Amino acid sequence: MKRLIRSFVLLALAAICLSTLQAADDPPAPVMEEKVAPSLAGFLGFSSNLVINPKVITPTDGNGTTFGLDYHYGRRVLTLLQAGRTDVDFSVHSEGLVVVEAEKSPHRLLTHGLRLSLVDLWPSERLRTPASDAQRALFRSVKDTYVQPWEELAGELKKAKTSGQKDSIRAEMDDLLGKAQAELAAYGTLEGDTATRKLYLSGHGNTPRQEWEEVFLKQLIKPRFVFLSLDLDGNAETDQNFQDVQLVGQAQLRGKVLMDWLDAPFALLRGSRQAVSHLNRNGGPYFWGGVAIVDPSSAETRQALVGNDDAFGRAQFGVSFRTEVFSGSSPSKCVALELSWRYYHEFNAPAAIRNNQLDHTSYFKATLLFPGNYFLEYTDGKLPLDVESSSTVSVGWRYNF
């Protein structure tokens, strides 16, 4: 079993290399007018799903302050199979926290690995009526004829250098928007936002403003409660010095609650039913849970504590949620709240693990994300590989590649 886990995890290195090569062949982003070297194009494509959070970390026990970099990366390498609206995807991922002075931040888990996913176990169903077919035809016509050209012009507007160029682009955009407004007049007032390059519908009465596609999708697709995927993971759990390394093979169910019930109290707080930023909408929370087999044969701290490197079983669960607590005049001026919690339980743990309360670990994180992507963060608990629980307060800045 250990060999199987180890072989599966080591494939992640090859997958990451394949991901980089694939990214080098991807076309440059639309905003790039000049050709770039394949190596740079490869880096830009490879890093497109990378999120970094440089931050100053202060443990609440007064152990001093240090600088750290929290990061998350995930990239789908390829789709192995498409069966209706359910796909089989192969992806790589890596996440964790790296700090300058490791002793000042006891949360030291980094996870790297590969994932085989059966995506969308419960696909949505399309409505099949004469009325819905007519709506679907209207949606496609408006999107192809007006919306996509408007979005492309919004991108060109940001790159325009002279006032003459900007005036010409705005005139074309206004013409497209006016024609789209006439087509969608029965659904409300259509408005364009050049900052987000999106079109929004303000419905009649007290209906909140929504992205125009969402209005149609809600009427063309039967509502469902949850989005589900099944994952088979091969991971390496390490500390930043690779002194402790565990290889983990796991199966888990991952999903998202699509109803916005949990957002109701936050809607009262911000004074509007719908969040302004699209990143803070569409229900939630996200959740995951499953079982794993862990090979700790390269985990020095555990071996010193237990006296052997026997593999063990583990259950693990997690939940995360993001919402908007203050709505500004635009998505860039909103304040968001992110909450996450993880729990791990080791089956039949040795006495040394139980006596040190390492057979079950949990970790909570709350982040307030302010305009400009500055954030204030609080963490509490411990993760696998951690030997003690701790709380920290951090301030930092988030950057999405």
C-alpha positions in Angstrom: 0.0 0.0 0.0 2.8 2.4 0.8 4.4 1.8 -2.6 1.1 2.5 -4.3 0.6 5.8 -2.4 4.2 6.9 -3.0 3.9 6.1 -6.8 0.6 8.0 -7.1 2.0 11.0 -5.3 5.2 11.2 -7.3 3.2 11.5 -10.5 2.3 15.0 -9.3 5.8 16.2 -10.4 5.3 15.0 -13.9 1.8 16.5 -14.0 3.2 19.9 -12.9 5.8 19.7 -15.7 3.1 18.8 -18.2 1.0 21.7 -17.0 3.9 24.1 -17.6 4.5 22.7 -21.1 0.8 23.0 -21.9 0.7 26.5 -20.7 3.6 27.4 -23.0 1.4 26.4 -26.0 -1.6 28.4 -24.8 -2.3 31.7 -26.8 -1.3 34.9 -25.0 -4.0 36.7 -23.1 -6.0 39.2 -25.2 -4.4 42.2 -23.4 -0.9 41.2 -24.7 -0.3 42.8 -28.1 3.3 41.7 -28.6 4.6 38.2 -28.8 6.4 36.9 -25.7 9.0 34.2 -25.4 7.7 30.7 -25.0 9.2 30.5 -21.5 7.5 33.7 -20.4 4.2 32.6 -22.0 4.5 29.3 -20.2 5.1 31.0 -16.8 2.1 33.3 -17.4 -0.2 30.4 -18.3 1.1 28.2 -15.5 0.7 30.9 -12.9 -2.8 32.0 -14.0 -4.4 30.1 -11.1 -2.0 31.1 -8.5 -3.1 33.2 -5.5 -0.4 34.6 -3.1 -1.0 36.3 0.3 2.2 37.9 1.6 1.5 38.8 5.2 3.0 39.8 8.6 2.1 37.1 11.2 1.9 37.6 14.9 1.1 34.7 17.3 -1.3 35.7 20.1 1.0 34.1 22.7 3.5 36.9 22.2 6.1 34.8 20.5 7.1 37.6 18.2 6.3 38.6 14.6 7.5 37.1 11.3 6.8 37.5 7.6 5.1 34.7 5.6 3.7 33.9 2.2 0.4 32.0 2.1 -0.4 30.6 -1.4 -2.8 28.4 -3.3 -2.4 27.0 -6.7 -4.7 24.6 -8.7 -4.7 23.9 -12.4 -6.6 21.4 -14.6 -4.1 19.7 -16.8 -6.5 17.9 -19.0 -10.1 16.5 -19.3 -9.8 12.7 -19.7 -13.5 12.1 -20.5 -16.7 14.1 -21.2 -19.9 12.1 -20.5 -22.8 14.4 -21.0 -22.4 17.3 -18.6 -20.2 15.2 -16.2 -16.4 15.4 -16.9 -13.4 13.4 -15.7 -10.6 15.9 -15.0 -7.0 15.5 -14.1 -5.5 18.4 -12.1 -2.5 19.5 -9.9 -2.6 21.6 -6.8 -0.4 23.0 -4.1 -1.1 25.2 -1.1 0.3 26.2 2.3 2.2 28.8 4.3 6.0 29.5 4.1 7.4 31.8 6.8 10.8 33.4 7.4 11.1 32.2 11.0 9.3 28.8 11.2 9.4 28.7 15.0 7.1 31.7 15.2 4.3 30.1 13.2 3.4 26.6 14.3 1.0 26.1 11.3 3.4 24.4 9.0 1.4 22.2 6.6 2.0 22.4 2.9 0.1 20.1 0.6 1.2 19.2 -3.0 -0.4 16.6 -5.2 -2.6 15.5 -8.1 -6.3 14.9 -8.4 -8.5 12.8 -10.6 -12.1 14.2 -10.4 -15.5 13.1 -11.5 -17.0 16.6 -11.9 -20.7 17.4 -11.5 -22.2 14.2 -10.3 -25.7 15.7 -10.4 -25.9 17.8 -13.5 -28.5 20.5 -13.9 -31.5 19.9 -16.1 -32.6 22.2 -18.8 -36.2 23.3 -19.1 -37.8 22.0 -22.3 -40.8 24.0 -23.2 -41.7 26.2 -26.2 -41.3 29.3 -24.0 -37.9 28.2 -22.7 -36.7 27.3 -26.2 -37.6 30.8 -27.3 -35.7 32.3 -24.3 -32.7 30.2 -25.0 -32.6 31.4 -28.7 -32.9 35.0 -27.5 -30.1 34.5 -25.0 -27.7 33.1 -27.6 -28.6 35.7 -30.1 -28.0 38.6 -27.7 -24.8 37.1 -26.4 -23.3 36.5 -29.8 -24.5 39.7 -31.5 -24.2 42.3 -28.8 -22.6 41.1 -25.5 -19.4 39.5 -26.7 -18.5 42.4 -29.0 -19.3 44.8 -26.2 -17.0 42.9 -23.8 -14.2 42.9 -26.3 -14.6 46.6 -26.8 -14.5 47.1 -23.1 -11.1 45.4 -23.1 -9.9 47.7 -25.9 -11.1 50.7 -24.1 -8.7 50.0 -21.2 -5.8 49.9 -23.7 -6.8 53.0 -25.7 -4.3 55.8 -25.4 -5.9 58.8 -27.1 -9.2 60.5 -26.4 -10.2 60.0 -30.0 -9.7 56.2 -29.7 -11.7 56.2 -26.5 -14.5 58.2 -27.9 -14.8 55.9 -30.9 -14.8 52.8 -28.8 -17.4 54.2 -26.4 -19.7 55.1 -29.4 -19.5 51.5 -30.6 -20.2 50.2 -27.1 -23.2 52.5 -26.6 -24.6 51.4 -30.0 -24.3 47.7 -29.0 -25.7 48.4 -25.5 -28.7 50.3 -26.9 -29.6 47.4 -29.3 -29.2 44.8 -26.5 -31.4 47.0 -24.2 -34.2 47.0 -26.8 -34.0 43.2 -27.1 -34.1 42.6 -23.3 -36.5 45.4 -22.4 -39.1 42.9 -21.1 -36.6 41.6 -18.5 -35.6 45.0 -17.1 -33.0 47.7 -17.6 -29.7 46.6 -19.1 -26.6 48.5 -17.8 -22.9 48.1 -18.7 -20.0 48.3 -16.3 -16.7 48.9 -18.1 -14.7 48.2 -14.9 -15.9 44.6 -14.7 -16.6 44.3 -18.4 -20.0 42.8 -17.6 -23.6 43.7 -18.4 -26.2 43.8 -15.6 -30.0 43.7 -15.6 -32.0 45.7 -13.1 -35.3 44.1 -12.9 -38.7 45.6 -12.4 -39.9 46.4 -8.8 -37.5 45.4 -6.0 -35.6 42.8 -8.0 -31.8 43.4 -7.3 -29.3 44.0 -10.1 -27.9 40.8 -11.5 -25.5 39.8 -14.2 -27.7 39.4 -17.3 -26.6 35.8 -17.9 -27.7 34.8 -14.4 -31.2 36.1 -15.1 -31.6 33.8 -18.1 -29.9 30.8 -16.5 -32.3 30.9 -13.6 -35.2 30.7 -16.0 -33.7 28.1 -18.4 -32.3 25.6 -15.9 -34.1 23.7 -13.1 -32.8 24.8 -9.7 -30.8 22.3 -7.7 -29.6 22.3 -4.2 -26.0 21.3 -4.5 -23.0 20.8 -6.9 -21.0 17.7 -6.3 -17.7 16.2 -7.4 -15.8 13.0 -6.5 -12.0 13.2 -6.1 -9.2 10.7 -5.9 -6.1 12.5 -4.6 -2.5 11.6 -4.2 -0.8 14.2 -2.0 2.5 14.9 -0.2 2.0 16.7 3.1 5.3 18.5 4.1 6.7 21.2 6.3 8.6 23.9 4.5 12.0 22.3 5.3 10.8 18.9 4.1 11.9 17.4 7.5 8.4 15.9 7.9 6.8 14.4 4.8 3.7 12.3 4.7 2.3 10.7 1.5 -1.5 10.6 1.4 -3.9 8.7 -0.8 -7.5 9.9 -0.3 -11.0 9.7 -1.7 -13.4 12.6 -1.0 -16.7 14.1 -1.9 -16.5 17.8 -2.7 -19.3 20.3 -3.3 -21.0 23.6 -3.0 -24.5 24.5 -1.7 -26.1 26.5 -4.4 -28.8 28.2 -2.3 -28.0 31.5 -0.6 -29.6 30.7 2.8 -26.4 31.2 4.7 -26.0 34.6 3.2 -29.3 35.9 4.7 -27.9 37.5 7.9 -25.1 39.1 5.9 -27.6 40.6 3.5 -29.2 42.4 6.4 -25.8 43.6 7.5 -24.9 45.1 4.1 -28.4 46.4 3.5 -29.0 44.6 0.1 -30.0 41.1 -0.9 -27.4 40.8 -3.6 -23.7 41.3 -3.2 -22.1 43.8 -5.5 -19.0 41.7 -6.3 -19.6 38.5 -8.2 -16.9 36.8 -6.1 -19.2 37.2 -3.1 -22.3 35.6 -4.6 -23.9 32.4 -5.7 -24.6 30.6 -2.5 -22.3 28.4 -0.5 -20.7 27.1 1.6 -18.2 24.9 -0.1 -17.6 21.6 1.6 -15.5 18.5 1.4 -15.1 15.2 3.3 -13.5 11.8 2.8 -11.1 9.2 4.1 -7.4 8.7 3.5 -4.5 6.3 4.0 -1.3 8.1 5.3 2.2 6.9 4.9 4.4 8.7 7.5 7.6 6.9 6.8 9.4 10.3 6.1 7.8 12.2 9.0 10.7 12.5 11.5 8.7 14.2 14.3 6.0 11.5 14.3 8.5 8.7 14.3 10.4 10.2 17.3 7.0 10.4 19.1 5.6 7.0 18.1 8.6 4.9 17.5 7.5 3.5 14.1 6.4 4.5 10.6 3.2 2.4 10.3 0.6 3.7 7.8 -2.7 4.9 9.3 -6.2 5.7 8.3 -7.7 9.2 8.6 -11.0 10.9 8.1 -11.1 14.6 7.1 -13.7 17.2 6.6 -13.8 20.9 5.7 -16.1 23.8 5.0 -15.5 27.3 3.6 -17.7 30.3 2.9 -17.3 33.8 1.4 -19.8 36.7 1.6 -19.9 40.4 1.3 -20.3 42.4 4.6 -20.1 45.9 3.1 -21.3 46.7 -0.4 -19.5 49.6 -2.1 -20.3 51.4 -5.3 -18.3 48.9 -7.3 -16.8 45.4 -6.8 -13.4 46.9 -6.0 -14.8 48.9 -3.1 -16.5 46.1 -1.2 -15.5 44.3 2.0 -15.7 40.5 2.0 -15.6 37.9 4.8 -14.0 34.5 4.3 -14.5 31.7 6.8 -13.0 28.2 6.7 -12.7 25.2 9.0 -10.9 21.9 8.6 -11.0 18.8 10.8 -8.8 15.6 10.7 -9.3 12.4 12.8 -6.8 9.5 12.9 -8.3 6.1 13.3 -6.9 3.8 16.0 -4.1 6.3 16.9 -1.2 5.0 19.0 -1.2 6.0 22.7 1.6 8.6 22.1 -0.5 10.4 19.5 -3.6 10.3 21.7 -1.7 11.5 24.8 -0.5 14.5 22.9 -4.0 15.2 21.5 -2.7 14.7 17.9 -5.3 12.1 16.9 -7.8 14.8 16.0 -6.9 18.3 14.8 -8.9 21.2 13.6 -8.1 24.6 12.1 -10.2 27.7 11.7 -9.4 30.8 9.7 -11.4 34.1 9.3 -10.3 36.7 6.8 -11.6 40.2 6.2 -10.7 41.3 2.7 -10.7 45.1 2.2 -10.6 47.2 -1.0 -7.2 47.0 -2.6 -7.0 43.3 -1.6 -5.6 44.2 1.8 -6.7 41.8 4.5 -6.9 41.2 8.3 -6.8 37.5 9.3 -7.2 35.3 12.4 -6.3 31.7 12.7 -6.7 29.1 15.5 -6.0 25.4 15.9 -3.5 23.0 14.4 -3.1 20.9 11.2 -1.5 17.6 10.4 2.3 17.8 11.1 1.7 20.5 13.7 2.6 19.5 17.2 0.8 22.2 19.1 -2.2 24.4 18.8 -1.8 28.1 18.2 -3.6 31.3 17.3 -2.3 34.1 15.0 -3.3 37.5 13.8 -2.0 38.6 10.4 -2.2 41.6 8.1 -1.4 41.3 4.4 -2.2 41.7 0.8 -3.7 39.3 -1.8 -2.6 39.0 -5.4 -4.4 36.8 -8.0 -2.3 35.9 -11.0 
